[in-house]
């Protein structure tokens, strides 16, 4: 089975510009409301990610600033492709923000 193309990269320059806009506009995680350290490398749980409020798999646009917000990587992975309505009905605990003694 062939892999589906990533729609976020179909127009890479537009997505890159949107990512820069979201990183400049937002300071706190959309889900946990904690401050996001924008200097962290992309593989860490607390690193910044752009999250689509209405997921692309559910018809949301990966290119509209009003549909994109800042989250921690761990929070974005926890959300998955759920909408805000789905999250409101979810009884699972939100991910805890991981605090370490390391100065990344």
GIHU-V159296 format. One record per helix or strand. SS is the DSSP state (hx for helix, st for strand). FROM is the first residue (numbers start at 0). LEN is the number of residues. If there is no record, write none. Layout:
SS:FROM:LEN + SS:FROM:LEN
This chain:
hx:6:3 + hx:11:14 + st:27:1 + st:34:1 + st:47:5 + hx:55:3 + hx:64:3 + st:67:5 + hx:72:7 + hx:83:6
